[in-house]
Amino acid sequence: MPAPDFSRLNTRVDSLRGELVRVLSDLVRTPTVQIPPRGSEKKGQELLSAEFRKLGYETDLYDIGEVKALHTHPLRHDKHHIADRWNLAVKIKGKGGGHSLVLNGHMDTVPPSEFPWTRDPFKPVVEQGRLYGLGSYDMKASLAAMLILAKVLKEEGLSLRGDLTLESVCDEEDGGVHGTIAQRLRGYQADAALVLEPSALVINNMHKGGYFPEMRVAEAAAGINLNREFIPQLPKMLAVVLKEIEELAKLRTATAKIPPEYRHQQEPVPVWVSKIVSGLWGKSVPIAIANQVQLLVYLQSVPGESMERIREQFLEWNAGLSKKYPDLFPKPPAIEATVRLMEPSFIPADHPVVTTLAASVEAQLGARPKIQGSPAPCDMFVFNNHFNTPCAWFGPDGSNAHAPDEYVELESVVNCVKCLLRFVGDWCVWA
């Protein structure tokens, strides 16, 4: 079958903008927050499943805890619960002869930021072409885009030669990834995949990995002893740790083999402090001497690096604090890691998945899209590293993921649907 009339299809997608906003708004109103080790994705998955069924599609809505192979899989991360965590899959069978494809998105969101929102995170509002709300950008807009894509395929009578699987998974945030693993173990394999995380319509052929150790820097004293002088050491200890983290970052940058896609970055393999907490604040909390401070450290990695080696490098650095500053650190700070080692992954920029997607996007938008590496980890590594499925990353534009007043650019979501329509037909082949 020749390619359909995309001028007509674009007009059809434009006419469904209101439908897209309605579905996305309904998803934002439905809390699907993950607070590890548990998540609450089921109601969101039920809502999306009902929308697909209205269009006449069969849906596979299931608890990933029922996937027996997941419990003993090498990627099982026991810091996250998998019972009562729900996935949704819609498989559009092809007529044979084309390539199969998975479009992947996640239903779970982070909690609302502890910093104040100027809008209610669960009451979506559209302002100046942006839809605000928790999860609107990361990444319920892409789930709504999948639905609109499926609606156009169905109502326009378009068929594909290859199978197309649309999936909304649970447990992506905080390094869960069990939803994406469960889909593969349940049999939803394909020749290629796209993770529809937001990317501003840029094609990411690679992404970084991450290691998230939690440090506890502590000294013995606490409170105030009125009978003798006490000189707290904790401020000095914290200052030393922050200084030495800077040195660790310099070492990482000097020794890591940086792919060309990241060499323009000033800190291609940064070591950041994400959180620093010591004691409580407020008039109800008495003035006292803090005896410990906790830090969440974030080490990024690039494709080609071993996450296990990065973990070992950090632990060696931490042990070195005692050797370098024995008076301040009689023993190294305690380390705990509740987030899994998030692996980096990549496919070459000239891989057919990337080149086909780039041609589809260029045909739709009239300009060659950027092809680059993403600075963030995601479920893409599950496909590339563990299930032999070449996977890239492509999605709409927006801002404030994991922060107050998160929003997605609605025009970008509409353009994402149009680009995906072309790519699905180019990859799976119109029948």
N, C-alpha and C positions, 0 to 999 in steps of 0.2 A: 504494500500500500504506500503511495506517495505521502510525503509529509502533509499534515493538514494545513488549512489556511490560518496562519498564526495571527494575521491581522484580525480575523474574526475571533480567534481564541483570546487574544489580548483584550478585545472589547468585552468578551464574556467575563474574563477575570476582573476587569474593572467594574463590571456591573455587580460583582459579588463582594465588593469592598465592605458593604454594610453587613453582609453575612459573616465575613471574616472578623469584623469588629465585634459582632454579637458573640461568636463562639469564643474568641479570645477573652472577651470580658467575662463570659460565664466561667471560663477556666480560671481566671484571676480571682473571681469571687469565691472559688472553691479552694479552701486551704489544702495544700498538699506538701506541707512543710516536713522536711526531714530534720530531726534532732537526734543525731546518732546516740545509741545504736538503732533507733527505730525510725520508721517513716509512716506517712499517712497519705499514700498516693491513691488509695482505692476509689474514693469518691470522684476524683478527677478522671481516673481511667473509666469509671462507669459512665460519666457524662460524655466523654469523647466516644466511647463505644456506642452509646445511644445515637450520637450524631451520625456515625458511620452506618448504623443499621437503618436509620431513616433513609439513607441513600440506596439501600438494598444490598449492602455488603455484609458478608459474614464476618464476625469478629471472634478472636480468641482472647478472652479475658481470663487470666489465671493467676493464682498465687504462686510466686516463684519458689516458695518453700515446698511445693509439691513436686518440683523437679528434683528427683532423687540424686541424679548425678552431680547437682550443684553442691550438695552437702560435702562431698569428698573431692571436689575438683581442686587441682593445684592452686588455682587463683582464689579459692575461698578465703575470705578475710573475716576471721572470727570476731573482730571488733564490731561488726555490723550484724544485726538480726536479719534473717531472711524470711521468717514466718510472718504471714499477713502483709506481705509486700506484693503489689500487683502489677503485672505487665499487660499490655494490650498489643495485639498484632492483627493486621489486616493483610491478607495475601490475595493479590489480584493475579489470577492465573493467566499466563501467556498462552499463545496458540502454538508455540514451538518455533525454534530456530533463532531466537535472539538471546542476548545476554540477560542474566537475572541481576536484580539490584535490590538492596535494602536502603531505605531512608530511615535514619535513626534519630530519635529525640527523647528527652527525658521529662517526666511529669513532676518529679520532686523539685522543691525549691529549698533554698536556705531559709532560716528564720528571718523575720523582719530585723533589720539592723537595730542594735541597741541605741544607735543615734536616732534622733527624732526625724520622722517623715513630716513633710508639709502637707501630705495627702494621706488618706487612709490606705494602707498597702493592699487591703482586700476590697476596696471600692474603686474599680477602674474608672478613669476619667480620660477623655480625649481633649487635648489642648494643643493647638497649633500643629496638628498632624502627628502628634505623639500620643501613644496610649500609655498612661502611667499605671503602675501596679506591681505588686510583688510577683516575680516570675514572668512578667510580660516580655522581657528581653531574654532572660535566661530560664527556660527557653520555650515558653508556652506559645509564643508567636509562631514558632516553627511547627508546632503541633497543629495549630489552626491552619497554617499554610498547607500541610499535608492533607487536611480534610478538604480544603478548597481544590487542591489538585485532584483528589479522588472524585470530587463532585463534577469537575469539568470533564474528566475522563468518562464518567458514567453518563452524564446528561448529553454529552456531545457524541456518544456512541463510538468512542475511540478505543481501539484494541491494540495490544502489544504482543510481540512474539515471545519475549522473555518475561519471566515472572517478576512482579514488583511487590515487595513487602514493605508496608508502612508500619513502623513500630514506635510505641510510646513506652519507655521503660521506666522502672523505678530505681531508686538507690544509686543515682549518679553522683550527687553531691557528697562532699567529704570523702571522696575516694572510695565510694562503695563499689560500683561497677557490676554488682551482681545481676541487675536487670538485663544488661547487655549480654553477660555470660549466659544467663538462663535462656535467652532467645536462641542462642546458637545451639545450646544443648537440647532445646526443644525441637530442633530440626530446621530452624529458619536460617539456612545457609544460602549464599548467593555468590555470583561471580565478582561482585564489587559492592561497596557500600559508601554512603555519604552520611556523615554525622552533621546534622543541621544546626549545630551550635552557631550563635551569632558571629558573623565575620565581616559585616559591612559589605557583603557581596564580593569579598576577596576569597580566592581559593587558597586554602591552607593545605599544602601537601605534606607538611610535617608539623609536629608540635613538641613542646618541651615536656620533660617529666618533672616530678617534684618529690622531695623528701621533707617531712614536716615534724621534726623532733620537738618535743616539749622539754624545756630545761627548768630545773628548780635549783636556784641559787639560795643557800640558807646558811645562817649562823645560829649558834646555840641560844643566844640570849633573846628575850622577848619581854614586853611590858616595861615598867619602870621600877627600879629598885632604889628607894629613897635613902638607903643606908650606905651606898658606895657608888663611886664614879663608874660610869660605863661609857666607853667610846665605841659606837657602833661601827662595824666594818662593812656592813652590807652596801652602803653607797660606793665604797672603794671596789668591792667585789663586782658590783654591777658595771661600774665604769671600765674595769678591766675586761669583763666579758664583752661589752660592746666594742671596745677597742680591738680585741682579738678577733671578733667576728669580721671586722673590716679587713683584718689581715688574712683571714680565711677566704674572704671574697677575692682578694687580690691573688692569692694562691690558686684559686679555682680558675680565674680568668687567665692566669699565666700558663696553666698546665692543661686545660681542656682543649681538645681539638674542635674548633668552632666551624660548623658548616657555613658555606658562603651566604646562605639565607639569613644568618644571624650576625655576620661580621660587622654590619653597620651599627649594631647596638653598642652603647657605651659599656653596658654590663650584660654580656650575653649569657653568663651563668651566675646570676646574682645570688648572694646570701643575704636575705632580708630578715628583719625582726618584725613579725606580723602583729604580735601582742606583747605588752609588758604589763603585768599586774602585781601589785604589792599591797595587801591589806584592803580595807574598805574605806569609804569616804562618807562624810556627813556628820552633822552635829550629834547624832545618836551614837556615833562611834567615838570612844574616848581616845584622847591623845596618848599614843604609846610608841614604842620603838619597834618598827617592823623587823621581823627576823627572817623573812624570806621574800624572794621575788621570783615570779614565774615568767618565762619567755616562750613564745611560740616562734620558732625559727623556720624559715622557708628557703630551702636550697633548690634551685632550678638546675636542670640538666638538659643537654641537647642530644639529639639522636647520635648513636655511636658510643655513648657513655653507659657504663654499668651502674644501675641504681644501687646495687649491693655494694659496689666499690665506693660510691659516694657516701653511703651510710657508714661504711668502715672508716672512710676519711674523716667524717665528722666525729665519730667516736674517738679516733686517734687524737684529733684536735682537742676534744673535750678532756681526755686523759692528760694531755699535755699541759693543761692549766695547772694541775697539781705539781708537775715537774718545774714549771716556769715560775709559779707563784705559790710555793709551799706554805708560806705563812698565812695567806688568804684562803687557800684551798687545800686543807689537809687531805681531803679526798675530792675527787671530781664532782661537779654538779650532777644530780640525778637526771637521767634521761628516760623519757617514755615517748613512744610513737604510737598514737591511736589511728592515724591515717595511714593507709597502705602506701608502699612505695609506688608512686605513679610513674610508669615507664614512659619515656619518649618514644615516638615512632615516626616513620616517614614512608612515603613512596616517592620515586623519582619524579621530577617535574615533567619528564617526557613520558610518563606512564599513560596508557590509553585512557584511564579514568580521568586524569588531569587534563589531557589534551582535548578529550571529547567534551568535558565540562567547560573548558575554556572557550572552545568553538561555539558551544551552545549559548554561553553567556554573551560572547561577542555578537553573535547573530541577533540576540534580543536587545542588548543595550547599546550596540553600535560602537563599542570600544573594547579593546583587549583587556580582560581583567588582570589584576595583579595576582601573581602566584608567589606565595611567600610562606614562611614558617610562623606558626602561632606561638605566642609567649606562654600559653597556658596549657595545662594537661587536660585531657578529657578521655572519654571511653574509646576514642579512635584506636588506642593501642591494643585493645582487646581484639579487634578485627585484624590489624596488621601483624601483631606479634604472636598471636596465639591461635587464630583460626584461619590463617592463610587466605584472608580476604582483603584485597587491596582497598584501602579506605582513605578518602579525603574529607575535608571539612569545609562547609559552605553554608552561609545563612545570612539573615538580614542585619540591619544596622540599629543601633540604639546606644544606651549608656546606663551606668550606675548599677551594673550587676553586683550583687552582694552588698548593696549600699542603699541609703534612703533615696526615695523618688526615682526608682528604677523605671525606665521607659523604653519603648521600641518605636522606631520610625515606621509609621504605617505604609508610606509609599514604598519604603524599602521591602516591606513584607510582600506587598503586591508584586513588586518586581522580582522578588525571590520566587514566587509562585510561577511567574511567566518563564523565568530561566529554568526552573525545575521541569516544567512541562516540556520544554525543548529538549533538555538533557535526557529525561526519561524516554522520550521517543527516539532520540539519537542512540542511546545506549541499549535499551531493550528492543528497539526497532519496531516501528509502526507495522501493524498487521493488516 
